[in-house]
Amino acid sequence: MNIIIKYITLYIDGCHKLDYIKRDMENSFNVLEKNGIMWMDDYGSGEIKNTMNKFLEKYNGQYELIHSCYQLAIKKF
């Protein structure tokens, strides 16, 4: 039997390698409840910001941006 756990709030402050960032964001978004908040650290820097922006473009229309500065936060629809 497979049990899938969903989360209301997730905070990501992980490895700064771009592949890890993509994986962490994808995996987190997939287990985030509807109306759940995903908060991510280190949004303010170069390639990390670009990688996070690609995720935002991919999931455009599936979240509301609630904070964007050095950190990034979205609320899943």
N, CA, C and O atoms as a Tripos MOL2 file, in Angstrom:
@<TRIPOS>MOLECULE
protein
  308   307    77     0     0
PROTEIN
NO_CHARGES

@<TRIPOS>ATOM
      1 N           0.8360   -1.1620    0.0000 N.3       1 MET1
      2 CA          0.0000    0.0000    0.0000 C.3       1 MET1
      3 C           0.8960    1.2450    0.0000 C.2       1 MET1
      4 O           1.8360    1.3430    0.7880 O.2       1 MET1
      5 N           0.5920    2.1900   -0.8920 N.am      2 ASN2
      6 CA          1.3080    3.4620   -0.9330 C.3       2 ASN2
      7 C           0.5270    4.5210   -0.1860 C.2       2 ASN2
      8 O          -0.6650    4.7130   -0.4280 O.2       2 ASN2
      9 N           1.1950    5.2010    0.7150 N.am      3 ILE3
     10 CA          0.5820    6.2930    1.4490 C.3       3 ILE3
     11 C           1.2550    7.5860    1.0130 C.2       3 ILE3
     12 O           2.4780    7.7040    1.0780 O.2       3 ILE3
     13 N           0.4700    8.5450    0.5740 N.am      4 ILE4
     14 CA          1.0120    9.8380    0.1700 C.3       4 ILE4
     15 C           0.6590   10.8580    1.2420 C.2       4 ILE4
     16 O          -0.5120   11.0810    1.5470 O.2       4 ILE4
     17 N           1.6820   11.4650    1.8020 N.am      5 ILE5
     18 CA          1.4910   12.4900    2.8180 C.3       5 ILE5
     19 C           1.4900   13.8430    2.1390 C.2       5 ILE5
     20 O           2.3700   14.1200    1.3240 O.2       5 ILE5
     21 N           0.5340   14.6830    2.4510 N.am      6 LYS6
     22 CA          0.4540   16.0390    1.9150 C.3       6 LYS6
     23 C           0.7670   17.0270    3.0280 C.2       6 LYS6
     24 O           0.5060   16.7620    4.2010 O.2       6 LYS6
     25 N           1.3230   18.1590    2.6500 N.am      7 TYR7
     26 CA          1.7470   19.1650    3.6200 C.3       7 TYR7
     27 C           1.0240   20.4830    3.3910 C.2       7 TYR7
     28 O           0.6800   20.8320    2.2620 O.2       7 TYR7
     29 N           0.8010   21.2040    4.4780 N.am      8 ILE8
     30 CA          0.1630   22.5150    4.4230 C.3       8 ILE8
     31 C           1.2190   23.6040    4.2450 C.2       8 ILE8
     32 O           0.9880   24.5890    3.5440 O.2       8 ILE8
     33 N           2.3660   23.4260    4.8740 N.am      9 THR9
     34 CA          3.4520   24.4040    4.7920 C.3       9 THR9
     35 C           4.7750   23.6790    4.6070 C.2       9 THR9
     36 O           5.0760   22.7180    5.3140 O.2       9 THR9
     37 N           5.5630   24.1550    3.6420 N.am     10 LEU10
     38 CA          6.8970   23.6040    3.4100 C.3      10 LEU10
     39 C           7.8950   24.7510    3.3310 C.2      10 LEU10
     40 O           7.6300   25.7780    2.7060 O.2      10 LEU10
     41 N           9.0390   24.5660    3.9670 N.am     11 TYR11
     42 CA         10.1260   25.5510    3.9010 C.3      11 TYR11
     43 C          11.3390   24.8540    3.2920 C.2      11 TYR11
     44 O          11.8060   23.8390    3.8080 O.2      11 TYR11
     45 N          11.8430   25.4080    2.1900 N.am     12 ILE12
     46 CA         12.9840   24.8130    1.5030 C.3      12 ILE12
     47 C          14.2100   25.6970    1.6980 C.2      12 ILE12
     48 O          14.2220   26.8610    1.2990 O.2      12 ILE12
     49 N          15.2260   25.1330    2.3110 N.am     13 ASP13
     50 CA         16.5300   25.7850    2.4580 C.3      13 ASP13
     51 C          17.5660   24.6870    2.2880 C.2      13 ASP13
     52 O          18.1650   24.2250    3.2600 O.2      13 ASP13
     53 N          17.7720   24.2760    1.0410 N.am     14 GLY14
     54 CA         18.5870   23.1010    0.7700 C.3      14 GLY14
     55 C          19.8890   23.4200    0.0730 C.2      14 GLY14
     56 O          20.4350   24.5170    0.1890 O.2      14 GLY14
     57 N          20.3620   22.4410   -0.6450 N.am     15 CYS15
     58 CA         21.6030   22.5390   -1.4060 C.3      15 CYS15
     59 C          21.4460   23.6020   -2.5010 C.2      15 CYS15
     60 O          20.3590   23.7670   -3.0540 O.2      15 CYS15
     61 N          22.5120   24.3080   -2.8080 N.am     16 HIS16
     62 CA         22.4560   25.3800   -3.8030 C.3      16 HIS16
     63 C          22.8330   24.9250   -5.2110 C.2      16 HIS16
     64 O          22.9870   25.7570   -6.1050 O.2      16 HIS16
     65 N          22.9820   23.6300   -5.4200 N.am     17 LYS17
     66 CA         23.2290   23.1090   -6.7680 C.3      17 LYS17
     67 C          21.9100   23.1380   -7.5260 C.2      17 LYS17
     68 O          20.8700   22.7480   -6.9940 O.2      17 LYS17
     69 N          21.9580   23.6010   -8.7700 N.am     18 LEU18
     70 CA         20.7350   23.8560   -9.5310 C.3      18 LEU18
     71 C          19.8570   22.6180   -9.6930 C.2      18 LEU18
     72 O          18.6330   22.7240   -9.6060 O.2      18 LEU18
     73 N          20.4460   21.4570   -9.9250 N.am     19 ASP19
     74 CA         19.6420   20.2370  -10.0530 C.3      19 ASP19
     75 C          18.9130   19.9000   -8.7630 C.2      19 ASP19
     76 O          17.7830   19.4140   -8.7930 O.2      19 ASP19
     77 N          19.5510   20.1540   -7.6400 N.am     20 TYR20
     78 CA         18.9240   19.9060   -6.3430 C.3      20 TYR20
     79 C          17.7750   20.8870   -6.1060 C.2      20 TYR20
     80 O          16.7330   20.5110   -5.5690 O.2      20 TYR20
     81 N          17.9700   22.1370   -6.5060 N.am     21 ILE21
     82 CA         16.9160   23.1470   -6.3480 C.3      21 ILE21
     83 C          15.6780   22.7290   -7.1330 C.2      21 ILE21
     84 O          14.5670   22.7450   -6.6040 O.2      21 ILE21
     85 N          15.8730   22.3550   -8.3980 N.am     22 LYS22
     86 CA         14.7540   21.9140   -9.2370 C.3      22 LYS22
     87 C          14.0430   20.7180   -8.6040 C.2      22 LYS22
     88 O          12.8160   20.6870   -8.5190 O.2      22 LYS22
     89 N          14.8280   19.7400   -8.1640 N.am     23 ARG23
     90 CA         14.2470   18.5340   -7.5660 C.3      23 ARG23
     91 C          13.4750   18.8680   -6.2960 C.2      23 ARG23
     92 O          12.3540   18.3970   -6.1030 O.2      23 ARG23
     93 N          14.0810   19.6870   -5.4230 N.am     24 ASP24
     94 CA         13.4200   20.0460   -4.1630 C.3      24 ASP24
     95 C          12.1160   20.7910   -4.4060 C.2      24 ASP24
     96 O          11.1170   20.5320   -3.7350 O.2      24 ASP24
     97 N          12.1190   21.7170   -5.3630 N.am     25 MET25
     98 CA         10.8950   22.4820   -5.6450 C.3      25 MET25
     99 C           9.8140   21.5920   -6.2450 C.2      25 MET25
    100 O           8.6540   21.6730   -5.8390 O.2      25 MET25
    101 N          10.1760   20.7460   -7.2060 N.am     26 GLU26
    102 CA          9.2090   19.8300   -7.8320 C.3      26 GLU26
    103 C           8.6110   18.8830   -6.7990 C.2      26 GLU26
    104 O           7.3910   18.7470   -6.7060 O.2      26 GLU26
    105 N           9.4740   18.2310   -6.0250 N.am     27 ASN27
    106 CA          8.9890   17.2680   -5.0310 C.3      27 ASN27
    107 C           8.1090   17.9450   -3.9890 C.2      27 ASN27
    108 O           7.0840   17.3960   -3.5850 O.2      27 ASN27
    109 N           8.5060   19.1260   -3.5580 N.am     28 SER28
    110 CA          7.7280   19.8480   -2.5440 C.3      28 SER28
    111 C           6.3710   20.2630   -3.0860 C.2      28 SER28
    112 O           5.3570   20.1010   -2.4060 O.2      28 SER28
    113 N           6.3380   20.7910   -4.2930 N.am     29 PHE29
    114 CA          5.0770   21.2260   -4.8790 C.3      29 PHE29
    115 C           4.1180   20.0390   -5.0480 C.2      29 PHE29
    116 O           2.9090   20.1760   -4.8610 O.2      29 PHE29
    117 N           4.6680   18.8860   -5.4010 N.am     30 ASN30
    118 CA          3.8340   17.6950   -5.6130 C.3      30 ASN30
    119 C           3.1720   17.1820   -4.3360 C.2      30 ASN30
    120 O           2.1180   16.5490   -4.4040 O.2      30 ASN30
    121 N           3.7660   17.4410   -3.1810 N.am     31 VAL31
    122 CA          3.1700   16.9670   -1.9230 C.3      31 VAL31
    123 C           2.5220   18.1020   -1.1240 C.2      31 VAL31
    124 O           2.1460   17.9200    0.0330 O.2      31 VAL31
    125 N           2.3970   19.2640   -1.7490 N.am     32 LEU32
    126 CA          1.7790   20.4080   -1.0880 C.3      32 LEU32
    127 C           0.2650   20.3660   -1.2700 C.2      32 LEU32
    128 O          -0.2310   20.1990   -2.3840 O.2      32 LEU32
    129 N          -0.4570   20.5180   -0.1740 N.am     33 GLU33
    130 CA         -1.9270   20.5560   -0.2210 C.3      33 GLU33
    131 C          -2.4160   21.7640   -1.0100 C.2      33 GLU33
    132 O          -1.6960   22.7520   -1.1570 O.2      33 GLU33
    133 N          -3.6270   21.6800   -1.5100 N.am     34 LYS34
    134 CA         -4.2950   22.8460   -2.0810 C.3      34 LYS34
    135 C          -4.3550   23.9190   -0.9920 C.2      34 LYS34
    136 O          -4.6830   23.6140    0.1540 O.2      34 LYS34
    137 N          -4.0470   25.1540   -1.3330 N.am     35 ASN35
    138 CA         -3.9630   26.3000   -0.4230 C.3      35 ASN35
    139 C          -2.7530   26.2290    0.5120 C.2      35 ASN35
    140 O          -2.6300   27.0380    1.4310 O.2      35 ASN35
    141 N          -1.8660   25.2670    0.2790 N.am     36 GLY36
    142 CA         -0.6470   25.1610    1.0730 C.3      36 GLY36
    143 C           0.3810   26.1980    0.6490 C.2      36 GLY36
    144 O           0.3460   26.7090   -0.4700 O.2      36 GLY36
    145 N           1.2970   26.5000    1.5630 N.am     37 ILE37
    146 CA          2.3360   27.5020    1.3410 C.3      37 ILE37
    147 C           3.6870   26.8040    1.1780 C.2      37 ILE37
    148 O           4.0590   25.9460    1.9780 O.2      37 ILE37
    149 N           4.4050   27.1850    0.1350 N.am     38 MET38
    150 CA          5.7690   26.7230   -0.0780 C.3      38 MET38
    151 C           6.6770   27.9440   -0.0060 C.2      38 MET38
    152 O           6.5600   28.8630   -0.8160 O.2      38 MET38
    153 N           7.5830   27.9470    0.9690 N.am     39 TRP39
    154 CA          8.4780   29.0830    1.2180 C.3      39 TRP39
    155 C           9.9030   28.6290    0.9200 C.2      39 TRP39
    156 O          10.3450   27.5960    1.4240 O.2      39 TRP39
    157 N          10.6260   29.3990    0.0980 N.am     40 MET40
    158 CA         11.9550   28.9990   -0.3400 C.3      40 MET40
    159 C          12.9830   30.0760   -0.0180 C.2      40 MET40
    160 O          12.7110   31.2680   -0.1570 O.2      40 MET40
    161 N          14.1550   29.6520    0.4080 N.am     41 ASP41
    162 CA         15.2360   30.5540    0.7780 C.3      41 ASP41
    163 C          16.1450   30.8260   -0.4250 C.2      41 ASP41
    164 O          16.1300   30.0850   -1.4080 O.2      41 ASP41
    165 N          16.9260   31.8870   -0.3310 N.am     42 ASP42
    166 CA         17.9980   32.2200   -1.2860 C.3      42 ASP42
    167 C          17.5170   32.5660   -2.6860 C.2      42 ASP42
    168 O          18.2080   32.2680   -3.6600 O.2      42 ASP42
    169 N          16.3580   33.1820   -2.8120 N.am     43 TYR43
    170 CA         15.8160   33.5470   -4.1190 C.3      43 TYR43
    171 C          16.5820   34.6990   -4.7650 C.2      43 TYR43
    172 O          16.5250   34.8580   -5.9850 O.2      43 TYR43
    173 N          17.2850   35.4910   -3.9930 N.am     44 GLY44
    174 CA         17.8690   36.7170   -4.5090 C.3      44 GLY44
    175 C          19.1410   36.6040   -5.3060 C.2      44 GLY44
    176 O          19.6980   37.6380   -5.6740 O.2      44 GLY44
    177 N          19.6430   35.4140   -5.6010 N.am     45 SER45
    178 CA         20.9420   35.3390   -6.2410 C.3      45 SER45
    179 C          20.9190   34.6370   -7.5990 C.2      45 SER45
    180 O          20.3610   33.5470   -7.7220 O.2      45 SER45
    181 N          21.5160   35.2460   -8.6050 N.am     46 GLY46
    182 CA         21.7670   34.8130   -9.9790 C.3      46 GLY46
    183 C          21.1090   33.5580  -10.4900 C.2      46 GLY46
    184 O          19.9010   33.5350  -10.7270 O.2      46 GLY46
    185 N          21.9030   32.5000  -10.6640 N.am     47 GLU47
    186 CA         21.4160   31.2620  -11.2660 C.3      47 GLU47
    187 C          20.3750   30.5630  -10.3970 C.2      47 GLU47
    188 O          19.4950   29.8730  -10.9120 O.2      47 GLU47
    189 N          20.4710   30.7380   -9.1080 N.am     48 ILE48
    190 CA         19.4530   30.1570   -8.2200 C.3      48 ILE48
    191 C          18.1080   30.8050   -8.5190 C.2      48 ILE48
    192 O          17.0960   30.1150   -8.6480 O.2      48 ILE48
    193 N          18.0980   32.1170   -8.6280 N.am     49 LYS49
    194 CA         16.8620   32.8500   -8.9440 C.3      49 LYS49
    195 C          16.3210   32.4200  -10.3090 C.2      49 LYS49
    196 O          15.1160   32.2180  -10.4630 O.2      49 LYS49
    197 N          17.2050   32.2810  -11.2970 N.am     50 ASN50
    198 CA         16.7800   31.8490  -12.6350 C.3      50 ASN50
    199 C          16.1530   30.4630  -12.6040 C.2      50 ASN50
    200 O          15.1510   30.2190  -13.2750 O.2      50 ASN50
    201 N          16.7350   29.5580  -11.8300 N.am     51 THR51
    202 CA         16.2070   28.2040  -11.7070 C.3      51 THR51
    203 C          14.8240   28.2250  -11.0610 C.2      51 THR51
    204 O          13.9130   27.5250  -11.5030 O.2      51 THR51
    205 N          14.6770   29.0280  -10.0200 N.am     52 MET52
    206 CA         13.3700   29.1370   -9.3550 C.3      52 MET52
    207 C          12.3420   29.7750  -10.2900 C.2      52 MET52
    208 O          11.1770   29.3770  -10.2930 O.2      52 MET52
    209 N          12.7600   30.7530  -11.0760 N.am     53 ASN53
    210 CA         11.8480   31.3940  -12.0300 C.3      53 ASN53
    211 C          11.3640   30.4100  -13.0900 C.2      53 ASN53
    212 O          10.2120   30.4840  -13.5180 O.2      53 ASN53
    213 N          12.2210   29.4940  -13.5170 N.am     54 LYS54
    214 CA         11.7960   28.4670  -14.4820 C.3      54 LYS54
    215 C          10.7120   27.5850  -13.8860 C.2      54 LYS54
    216 O           9.7670   27.2070  -14.5790 O.2      54 LYS54
    217 N          10.8390   27.2550  -12.6080 N.am     55 PHE55
    218 CA          9.8020   26.4990  -11.9220 C.3      55 PHE55
    219 C           8.4950   27.2950  -11.9180 C.2      55 PHE55
    220 O           7.4320   26.7480  -12.2110 O.2      55 PHE55
    221 N           8.5770   28.5960  -11.5830 N.am     56 LEU56
    222 CA          7.3820   29.4420  -11.5530 C.3      56 LEU56
    223 C           6.7130   29.5050  -12.9280 C.2      56 LEU56
    224 O           5.4860   29.4670  -13.0200 O.2      56 LEU56
    225 N           7.5030   29.5990  -13.9870 N.am     57 GLU57
    226 CA          6.9460   29.6210  -15.3410 C.3      57 GLU57
    227 C           6.2480   28.3020  -15.6660 C.2      57 GLU57
    228 O           5.1640   28.2940  -16.2490 O.2      57 GLU57
    229 N           6.8750   27.1850  -15.2860 N.am     58 LYS58
    230 CA          6.3060   25.8610  -15.5610 C.3      58 LYS58
    231 C           4.9430   25.6880  -14.8930 C.2      58 LYS58
    232 O           4.0350   25.0970  -15.4790 O.2      58 LYS58
    233 N           4.7980   26.1950  -13.6840 N.am     59 TYR59
    234 CA          3.5700   26.0130  -12.9110 C.3      59 TYR59
    235 C           2.6810   27.2610  -12.8980 C.2      59 TYR59
    236 O           1.8000   27.3950  -12.0490 O.2      59 TYR59
    237 N           2.9160   28.1610  -13.8350 N.am     60 ASN60
    238 CA          2.1260   29.3920  -13.9330 C.3      60 ASN60
    239 C           0.6360   29.0550  -13.9490 C.2      60 ASN60
    240 O           0.2020   28.1700  -14.6870 O.2      60 ASN60
    241 N          -0.1390   29.7610  -13.1330 N.am     61 GLY61
    242 CA         -1.5770   29.5160  -13.0390 C.3      61 GLY61
    243 C          -1.9620   28.5010  -11.9820 C.2      61 GLY61
    244 O          -3.1500   28.2770  -11.7470 O.2      61 GLY61
    245 N          -0.9710   27.8730  -11.3320 N.am     62 GLN62
    246 CA         -1.2530   26.8590  -10.3280 C.3      62 GLN62
    247 C          -0.9110   27.3310   -8.9150 C.2      62 GLN62
    248 O          -0.9810   26.5590   -7.9580 O.2      62 GLN62
    249 N          -0.5460   28.5930   -8.7980 N.am     63 TYR63
    250 CA         -0.1420   29.1370   -7.4990 C.3      63 TYR63
    251 C          -0.3640   30.6460   -7.4990 C.2      63 TYR63
    252 O          -0.5550   31.2650   -8.5460 O.2      63 TYR63
    253 N          -0.3330   31.2150   -6.3110 N.am     64 GLU64
    254 CA         -0.3420   32.6680   -6.1300 C.3      64 GLU64
    255 C           1.0010   33.0470   -5.4990 C.2      64 GLU64
    256 O           1.4170   32.4490   -4.5080 O.2      64 GLU64
    257 N           1.6640   34.0270   -6.0700 N.am     65 LEU65
    258 CA          2.9140   34.5240   -5.5030 C.3      65 LEU65
    259 C           2.5640   35.3820   -4.2950 C.2      65 LEU65
    260 O           1.8330   36.3640   -4.4290 O.2      65 LEU65
    261 N           3.0750   35.0270   -3.1150 N.am     66 ILE66
    262 CA          2.7270   35.7860   -1.9120 C.3      66 ILE66
    263 C           3.9090   36.5310   -1.3110 C.2      66 ILE66
    264 O           3.7280   37.4030   -0.4610 O.2      66 ILE66
    265 N           5.1310   36.1890   -1.7510 N.am     67 HIS67
    266 CA          6.3130   36.9210   -1.2650 C.3      67 HIS67
    267 C           7.4490   36.7190   -2.2530 C.2      67 HIS67
    268 O           7.7040   35.6060   -2.7130 O.2      67 HIS67
    269 N           8.1350   37.8300   -2.5750 N.am     68 SER68
    270 CA          9.2650   37.7570   -3.4860 C.3      68 SER68
    271 C          10.2780   38.8210   -3.0990 C.2      68 SER68
    272 O          10.0730   40.0110   -3.3400 O.2      68 SER68
    273 N          11.3610   38.3820   -2.5040 N.am     69 CYS69
    274 CA         12.4740   39.2560   -2.1300 C.3      69 CYS69
    275 C          13.6960   38.3460   -2.0910 C.2      69 CYS69
    276 O          13.9870   37.6800   -3.0840 O.2      69 CYS69
    277 N          14.4090   38.2990   -0.9890 N.am     70 TYR70
    278 CA         15.5060   37.3360   -0.8790 C.3      70 TYR70
    279 C          14.9530   35.9190   -0.7200 C.2      70 TYR70
    280 O          15.6300   34.9400   -1.0330 O.2      70 TYR70
    281 N          13.7440   35.8240   -0.2410 N.am     71 GLN71
    282 CA         13.0450   34.5490   -0.1930 C.3      71 GLN71
    283 C          11.8460   34.6240   -1.1180 C.2      71 GLN71
    284 O          11.4190   35.7080   -1.5150 O.2      71 GLN71
    285 N          11.3080   33.4640   -1.4560 N.am     72 LEU72
    286 CA         10.1820   33.3510   -2.3710 C.3      72 LEU72
    287 C           9.1110   32.4940   -1.7010 C.2      72 LEU72
    288 O           9.4240   31.4640   -1.1030 O.2      72 LEU72
    289 N           7.8520   32.9130   -1.7990 N.am     73 ALA73
    290 CA          6.7720   32.1200   -1.2250 C.3      73 ALA73
    291 C           5.5960   32.0850   -2.1920 C.2      73 ALA73
    292 O           5.2420   33.0950   -2.8010 O.2      73 ALA73
    293 N           4.9990   30.9040   -2.3210 N.am     74 ILE74
    294 CA          3.8180   30.7500   -3.1580 C.3      74 ILE74
    295 C           2.7470   29.9920   -2.3940 C.2      74 ILE74
    296 O           3.0390   29.2310   -1.4720 O.2      74 ILE74
    297 N           1.4970   30.2130   -2.7950 N.am     75 LYS75
    298 CA          0.3540   29.4810   -2.2530 C.3      75 LYS75
    299 C          -0.2530   28.6850   -3.3890 C.2      75 LYS75
    300 O          -0.6400   29.2580   -4.4070 O.2      75 LYS75
    301 N          -0.3420   27.3850   -3.2330 N.am     76 LYS76
    302 CA         -0.8210   26.4920   -4.2770 C.3      76 LYS76
    303 C          -2.3440   26.5780   -4.4170 C.2      76 LYS76
    304 O          -3.0700   26.5920   -3.4230 O.2      76 LYS76
    305 N          -2.8120   26.6350   -5.6590 N.am     77 PHE77
    306 CA         -4.2590   26.6170   -5.9300 C.3      77 PHE77
    307 C          -4.7760   25.2010   -5.8690 C.2      77 PHE77
    308 O          -5.9690   24.9710   -6.0680 O.2      77 PHE77
@<TRIPOS>BOND
     1     1     2 1
     2     2     3 1
     3     3     4 2
     4     3     5 am
     5     5     6 1
     6     6     7 1
     7     7     8 2
     8     7     9 am
     9     9    10 1
    10    10    11 1
    11    11    12 2
    12    11    13 am
    13    13    14 1
    14    14    15 1
    15    15    16 2
    16    15    17 am
    17    17    18 1
    18    18    19 1
    19    19    20 2
    20    19    21 am
    21    21    22 1
    22    22    23 1
    23    23    24 2
    24    23    25 am
    25    25    26 1
    26    26    27 1
    27    27    28 2
    28    27    29 am
    29    29    30 1
    30    30    31 1
    31    31    32 2
    32    31    33 am
    33    33    34 1
    34    34    35 1
    35    35    36 2
    36    35    37 am
    37    37    38 1
    38    38    39 1
    39    39    40 2
    40    39    41 am
    41    41    42 1
    42    42    43 1
    43    43    44 2
    44    43    45 am
    45    45    46 1
    46    46    47 1
    47    47    48 2
    48    47    49 am
    49    49    50 1
    50    50    51 1
    51    51    52 2
    52    51    53 am
    53    53    54 1
    54    54    55 1
    55    55    56 2
    56    55    57 am
    57    57    58 1
    58    58    59 1
    59    59    60 2
    60    59    61 am
    61    61    62 1
    62    62    63 1
    63    63    64 2
    64    63    65 am
    65    65    66 1
    66    66    67 1
    67    67    68 2
    68    67    69 am
    69    69    70 1
    70    70    71 1
    71    71    72 2
    72    71    73 am
    73    73    74 1
    74    74    75 1
    75    75    76 2
    76    75    77 am
    77    77    78 1
    78    78    79 1
    79    79    80 2
    80    79    81 am
    81    81    82 1
    82    82    83 1
    83    83    84 2
    84    83    85 am
    85    85    86 1
    86    86    87 1
    87    87    88 2
    88    87    89 am
    89    89    90 1
    90    90    91 1
    91    91    92 2
    92    91    93 am
    93    93    94 1
    94    94    95 1
    95    95    96 2
    96    95    97 am
    97    97    98 1
    98    98    99 1
    99    99   100 2
   100    99   101 am
   101   101   102 1
   102   102   103 1
   103   103   104 2
   104   103   105 am
   105   105   106 1
   106   106   107 1
   107   107   108 2
   108   107   109 am
   109   109   110 1
   110   110   111 1
   111   111   112 2
   112   111   113 am
   113   113   114 1
   114   114   115 1
   115   115   116 2
   116   115   117 am
   117   117   118 1
   118   118   119 1
   119   119   120 2
   120   119   121 am
   121   121   122 1
   122   122   123 1
   123   123   124 2
   124   123   125 am
   125   125   126 1
   126   126   127 1
   127   127   128 2
   128   127   129 am
   129   129   130 1
   130   130   131 1
   131   131   132 2
   132   131   133 am
   133   133   134 1
   134   134   135 1
   135   135   136 2
   136   135   137 am
   137   137   138 1
   138   138   139 1
   139   139   140 2
   140   139   141 am
   141   141   142 1
   142   142   143 1
   143   143   144 2
   144   143   145 am
   145   145   146 1
   146   146   147 1
   147   147   148 2
   148   147   149 am
   149   149   150 1
   150   150   151 1
   151   151   152 2
   152   151   153 am
   153   153   154 1
   154   154   155 1
   155   155   156 2
   156   155   157 am
   157   157   158 1
   158   158   159 1
   159   159   160 2
   160   159   161 am
   161   161   162 1
   162   162   163 1
   163   163   164 2
   164   163   165 am
   165   165   166 1
   166   166   167 1
   167   167   168 2
   168   167   169 am
   169   169   170 1
   170   170   171 1
   171   171   172 2
   172   171   173 am
   173   173   174 1
   174   174   175 1
   175   175   176 2
   176   175   177 am
   177   177   178 1
   178   178   179 1
   179   179   180 2
   180   179   181 am
   181   181   182 1
   182   182   183 1
   183   183   184 2
   184   183   185 am
   185   185   186 1
   186   186   187 1
   187   187   188 2
   188   187   189 am
   189   189   190 1
   190   190   191 1
   191   191   192 2
   192   191   193 am
   193   193   194 1
   194   194   195 1
   195   195   196 2
   196   195   197 am
   197   197   198 1
   198   198   199 1
   199   199   200 2
   200   199   201 am
   201   201   202 1
   202   202   203 1
   203   203   204 2
   204   203   205 am
   205   205   206 1
   206   206   207 1
   207   207   208 2
   208   207   209 am
   209   209   210 1
   210   210   211 1
   211   211   212 2
   212   211   213 am
   213   213   214 1
   214   214   215 1
   215   215   216 2
   216   215   217 am
   217   217   218 1
   218   218   219 1
   219   219   220 2
   220   219   221 am
   221   221   222 1
   222   222   223 1
   223   223   224 2
   224   223   225 am
   225   225   226 1
   226   226   227 1
   227   227   228 2
   228   227   229 am
   229   229   230 1
   230   230   231 1
   231   231   232 2
   232   231   233 am
   233   233   234 1
   234   234   235 1
   235   235   236 2
   236   235   237 am
   237   237   238 1
   238   238   239 1
   239   239   240 2
   240   239   241 am
   241   241   242 1
   242   242   243 1
   243   243   244 2
   244   243   245 am
   245   245   246 1
   246   246   247 1
   247   247   248 2
   248   247   249 am
   249   249   250 1
   250   250   251 1
   251   251   252 2
   252   251   253 am
   253   253   254 1
   254   254   255 1
   255   255   256 2
   256   255   257 am
   257   257   258 1
   258   258   259 1
   259   259   260 2
   260   259   261 am
   261   261   262 1
   262   262   263 1
   263   263   264 2
   264   263   265 am
   265   265   266 1
   266   266   267 1
   267   267   268 2
   268   267   269 am
   269   269   270 1
   270   270   271 1
   271   271   272 2
   272   271   273 am
   273   273   274 1
   274   274   275 1
   275   275   276 2
   276   275   277 am
   277   277   278 1
   278   278   279 1
   279   279   280 2
   280   279   281 am
   281   281   282 1
   282   282   283 1
   283   283   284 2
   284   283   285 am
   285   285   286 1
   286   286   287 1
   287   287   288 2
   288   287   289 am
   289   289   290 1
   290   290   291 1
   291   291   292 2
   292   291   293 am
   293   293   294 1
   294   294   295 1
   295   295   296 2
   296   295   297 am
   297   297   298 1
   298   298   299 1
   299   299   300 2
   300   299   301 am
   301   301   302 1
   302   302   303 1
   303   303   304 2
   304   303   305 am
   305   305   306 1
   306   306   307 1
   307   307   308 2
@<TRIPOS>SUBSTRUCTURE
     1 MET1         2 RESIDUE 1 A MET
     2 ASN2         6 RESIDUE 1 A ASN
     3 ILE3        10 RESIDUE 1 A ILE
     4 ILE4        14 RESIDUE 1 A ILE
     5 ILE5        18 RESIDUE 1 A ILE
     6 LYS6        22 RESIDUE 1 A LYS
     7 TYR7        26 RESIDUE 1 A TYR
     8 ILE8        30 RESIDUE 1 A ILE
     9 THR9        34 RESIDUE 1 A THR
    10 LEU10       38 RESIDUE 1 A LEU
    11 TYR11       42 RESIDUE 1 A TYR
    12 ILE12       46 RESIDUE 1 A ILE
    13 ASP13       50 RESIDUE 1 A ASP
    14 GLY14       54 RESIDUE 1 A GLY
    15 CYS15       58 RESIDUE 1 A CYS
    16 HIS16       62 RESIDUE 1 A HIS
    17 LYS17       66 RESIDUE 1 A LYS
    18 LEU18       70 RESIDUE 1 A LEU
    19 ASP19       74 RESIDUE 1 A ASP
    20 TYR20       78 RESIDUE 1 A TYR
    21 ILE21       82 RESIDUE 1 A ILE
    22 LYS22       86 RESIDUE 1 A LYS
    23 ARG23       90 RESIDUE 1 A ARG
    24 ASP24       94 RESIDUE 1 A ASP
    25 MET25       98 RESIDUE 1 A MET
    26 GLU26      102 RESIDUE 1 A GLU
    27 ASN27      106 RESIDUE 1 A ASN
    28 SER28      110 RESIDUE 1 A SER
    29 PHE29      114 RESIDUE 1 A PHE
    30 ASN30      118 RESIDUE 1 A ASN
    31 VAL31      122 RESIDUE 1 A VAL
    32 LEU32      126 RESIDUE 1 A LEU
    33 GLU33      130 RESIDUE 1 A GLU
    34 LYS34      134 RESIDUE 1 A LYS
    35 ASN35      138 RESIDUE 1 A ASN
    36 GLY36      142 RESIDUE 1 A GLY
    37 ILE37      146 RESIDUE 1 A ILE
    38 MET38      150 RESIDUE 1 A MET
    39 TRP39      154 RESIDUE 1 A TRP
    40 MET40      158 RESIDUE 1 A MET
    41 ASP41      162 RESIDUE 1 A ASP
    42 ASP42      166 RESIDUE 1 A ASP
    43 TYR43      170 RESIDUE 1 A TYR
    44 GLY44      174 RESIDUE 1 A GLY
    45 SER45      178 RESIDUE 1 A SER
    46 GLY46      182 RESIDUE 1 A GLY
    47 GLU47      186 RESIDUE 1 A GLU
    48 ILE48      190 RESIDUE 1 A ILE
    49 LYS49      194 RESIDUE 1 A LYS
    50 ASN50      198 RESIDUE 1 A ASN
    51 THR51      202 RESIDUE 1 A THR
    52 MET52      206 RESIDUE 1 A MET
    53 ASN53      210 RESIDUE 1 A ASN
    54 LYS54      214 RESIDUE 1 A LYS
    55 PHE55      218 RESIDUE 1 A PHE
    56 LEU56      222 RESIDUE 1 A LEU
    57 GLU57      226 RESIDUE 1 A GLU
    58 LYS58      230 RESIDUE 1 A LYS
    59 TYR59      234 RESIDUE 1 A TYR
    60 ASN60      238 RESIDUE 1 A ASN
    61 GLY61      242 RESIDUE 1 A GLY
    62 GLN62      246 RESIDUE 1 A GLN
    63 TYR63      250 RESIDUE 1 A TYR
    64 GLU64      254 RESIDUE 1 A GLU
    65 LEU65      258 RESIDUE 1 A LEU
    66 ILE66      262 RESIDUE 1 A ILE
    67 HIS67      266 RESIDUE 1 A HIS
    68 SER68      270 RESIDUE 1 A SER
    69 CYS69      274 RESIDUE 1 A CYS
    70 TYR70      278 RESIDUE 1 A TYR
    71 GLN71      282 RESIDUE 1 A GLN
    72 LEU72      286 RESIDUE 1 A LEU
    73 ALA73      290 RESIDUE 1 A ALA
    74 ILE74      294 RESIDUE 1 A ILE
    75 LYS75      298 RESIDUE 1 A LYS
    76 LYS76      302 RESIDUE 1 A LYS
    77 PHE77      306 RESIDUE 1 A PHE
